[in-house]
Amino acid sequence: VLKTLFQEMSKNLPSGWELTLEVTHHGPFIEKPCCFIEIGSNEEDWRKKEAGKALAIAIENAIKILNKQKIKYKTVIGIGGPHYCPSMTKIQLNSDIAISHIIPQYVFPITENMISQALKKTEEKVSFAIIDWKGLDSEERKQTIDLLNKINLEYKKTSEIEK
């Protein structure tokens, strides 16, 4: 759902607006599947009708698409990078990969429980993890790979994904 919404929003993005993913930072504590879509980050942005209209159109189009056909993406979790994650955004927009939760660099050191929660709270089966290689230092990359190997989850670097 999030990937389809994201792609539809990119088609209707008003001039001067940027579309970006944000890392998971409200949990994943919510028990039911959900996604957040924010229009800007301040009251001035929230009042701009063209942005609200573009979002409404994207939601309507995404619902139509998802009701018509079952789209198959490779579902992944992302690890590393900043709060607004440009590498993950490019992958979400331009590949056959749907990113669910993204664990940012600023929460390191990560734990096995963090990864387990991201996997558990993803509706679809997670195919692998994507590591924002440049968005982690060498110790953080080593820790991430050790944890992923421990739980037998394959991984790829963002640079290995065609975008």
C-alpha atoms as one frame of an Amber mdcrd trajectory, in Angstrom:
protein
   0.000   0.000   0.000   2.719   2.463   1.002   4.695   1.893  -2.208   1.616
   2.362  -4.398   0.644   5.523  -2.487   4.199   6.802  -2.810   4.296   6.169
  -6.556   0.907   7.807  -7.071   1.940  10.814  -5.011   5.047  11.218  -7.181
   2.808  11.505 -10.273   0.756  14.353  -8.778   3.387  16.193  -6.756   2.783
  19.956  -6.828   5.609  22.116  -8.139   8.150  23.003  -5.465   7.346  20.011
  -3.243   9.714  17.151  -2.468   8.607  13.564  -1.924  10.660  11.591   0.564
  10.407   8.617   2.861  10.967   9.082   6.561  12.399   6.374   8.763  10.203
   4.538  11.250  10.111   6.753  14.292   6.698   6.163  15.855   7.243   2.568
  16.707   6.472   0.176  15.222   4.146   0.251  18.264   0.768   0.422  16.518
  -0.910  -2.988  16.443  -2.805  -2.493  13.159  -1.166  -1.914   9.778  -0.943
   1.781   8.966   1.129   4.358   7.173   1.654   8.041   7.773   1.749  10.595
   4.993   2.696  14.105   6.008   2.154  17.270   4.033   5.124  19.399   4.937
   6.288  19.992   8.454   4.601  23.199   9.550   1.183  24.854   9.714   1.839
  26.941   6.607   2.430  23.767   4.557  -0.596  22.021   6.066  -2.880  24.800
   4.823  -1.780  24.521   1.173  -4.786  23.123  -0.661  -2.836  21.934  -3.715
  -0.834  19.556  -1.523  -3.966  18.196   0.154  -5.636  17.741  -3.223  -2.591
  15.932  -4.626  -2.589  13.605  -1.632  -6.331  12.932  -1.954  -5.893  12.078
  -5.651  -2.958   9.789  -4.831  -5.014   7.962  -2.182  -7.978   7.581  -4.549
  -5.759   6.299  -7.381  -3.885   3.908  -5.095  -7.157   2.415  -3.825  -8.360
   1.914  -7.412  -5.079   0.273  -8.411  -4.961  -1.996  -5.371  -8.619  -3.025
  -5.794  -8.058  -3.876  -9.471  -4.907  -5.923  -9.273  -2.660  -7.689  -6.838
   0.753  -6.092  -7.282   3.732  -8.205  -6.287   6.756  -6.431  -4.918   9.738
  -7.722  -3.003   9.112  -6.456   0.513  12.162  -5.418   2.513  13.203  -3.572
   5.638  15.780  -0.807   5.425  18.649  -0.229   7.829  20.852   2.858   8.096
  20.930   6.347   6.741  19.422   9.618   7.921  15.880  10.481   9.037  14.893
  11.538   5.520  16.418   8.686   3.592  17.286   9.602  -0.003  18.737   6.204
  -0.950  15.633   4.385   0.294  13.374   6.961  -1.391  14.997   6.276  -4.785
  14.559   2.535  -4.298  10.908   2.933  -3.274  10.158   5.053  -6.350  12.212
   3.322  -9.020  12.399  -0.403  -8.334  10.235  -3.471  -7.769  10.999  -3.258
  -4.046   8.537  -2.132  -1.376  10.220  -0.862   1.777   8.310  -1.321   5.013
  10.155  -0.187   8.136  13.438   1.719   8.041  15.756   1.636  11.064  17.862
   4.829  10.943  21.522   5.261  11.777  20.761   7.543  14.720  19.218   4.697
  16.784  22.399   2.620  16.732  23.423   0.364  18.278  20.448  -1.613  16.985
  19.219  -4.775  18.626  17.875  -8.071  17.391  14.533  -7.044  18.910  14.392
  -3.904  16.735  14.850  -5.985  13.610  12.378  -8.613  14.849   9.755  -5.924
  15.500  10.222  -4.473  12.010   9.791  -7.960  10.530   6.814  -8.826  12.733
   5.026  -5.541  12.021   5.387  -5.917   8.254   2.240  -7.470   6.773   4.023
  -9.104   3.845   6.851 -11.607   4.071  10.146  -9.731   4.122  12.460 -10.951
   1.358  15.637  -9.311   2.646  17.069  -6.209   4.298  18.598  -3.254   2.494
  21.586  -1.635   4.175  22.352   2.008   3.437  26.072   1.258   3.338  27.193
   4.884   3.203  24.667   5.736   5.913  26.466   3.613   8.533  30.028   3.572
   9.805  32.098   0.372   9.639  31.222  -0.753  13.184  27.496  -0.191  12.571
  27.689  -2.147   9.302  29.444  -5.025  11.075  26.857  -5.057  13.862  24.010
  -4.997  11.315  25.461  -7.846   9.266  26.094  -9.928  12.402  22.473  -9.474
  13.523  21.064 -10.231  10.071  23.218 -13.357   9.787  22.099 -14.439  13.264
  18.433 -14.346  12.235  19.161 -15.707   8.729  17.912 -12.648   6.872  19.675
 -11.916   3.610  20.778  -8.368   2.875  21.824  -6.142   0.006  23.517  -2.764
  -0.076  21.496   0.144  -1.449  24.109   0.397  -4.219  23.236  -3.160  -5.337
  19.629  -2.222  -6.081  18.844  -0.782  -9.502  17.146   2.558  -9.044
